[in-house]
Amino acid sequence: MCDIHVKDNIDSKLTELGIRAPAAEEYQADIFGKNIGSSRQPGLIDSSNPAEFDTKMESLKEEWKKRHPQGGRFLMYFNKYKADEIT
């Protein structure tokens, strides 16, 4: 699946769960990274190998759960349906 479809699917799931900006933007930045001026803040998609992805994902789990009341549900969705597409 292309990046645009993955982003659209994740955006749709965040909306379905009632996760709106700014929390939704934080989840998206954690996954896809973001540009801040001329610097890049890397996301999960920027992992160079599966081990690096797993390490980054592990460091985000608790933060994702705490960020929004539906964060735990988004984490389960992401791990089940999207993590393998991005790894």
N, C-alpha and C positions, 0 to 999 in steps of 0.2 A: 504494500500500500504506500502511496506517495506521501510525502511530508504534509501536504495540504490536507489530505483526507484524514491523516492521523490527528492533525491539529483541530480540524473540524469535529471529529468524533470526540476528542477530549473536551473541546469547548461545549459541545452538546451535552455531554455527561455532567460537566460542572453546572450548567444551566438547569438540567433535570434535577440535580441534587439541591438546587437553590443556592449554589455557591456563586456569588456575584463578585464583581470588582469591589475592593482591591484584592480580596483573597484569591479569586480566580486568576488574576494576573500573576500572583505569586506562584501558584501551582504551575502555570504555563511557563514562567521564567525558570522554575526549577527543572522543568522537563526540556524546554527548547532553548534555554539561555536567553540572554538579552544583551543588546548593545547599550552602553552608557557612554555617551559622547563617542570618542574614538576607541574606547576599550570594550572588550567582549567579556561578559560574565558567562562562563560556560554553564551548560545544562547537562542533563543526563545524556542527551543525544551527542554530546561532545566527548563522551567516554571513548577511549582508544581501544578498549577491549572489554570483554564480559566481566572480568574481575574488577576493573575500575568502575564499571556500571554498578555492580553489586555493592561495592563499598559506598558509592555515592547514594545509592538507593537506601541502604541501611541507615545512613546518616540522616536521611530525610523522613523516615517512617514516623518517628514521634512528633516531629515538627508538623507533618501533614495532619496527623490526628488532632493536634492541639489547635491548629490554625482555624478550623471551622467545625461546628458541630457535626457536619456530614463528612469531615475529613477522613474518618476511618472507612466509610463506605467508598469514597473516591480511591483511597489506597487499595482496597480490595479489588475494585474495578480495574485500576491501572495494572496491578500485578497480574490479574487473571487475563486481561485482554490486550494490553498495550506494551508491557515491558519486553516481551519477546520480539515484538516488531521493531523496537528501538535498539535492543542490544546488538 
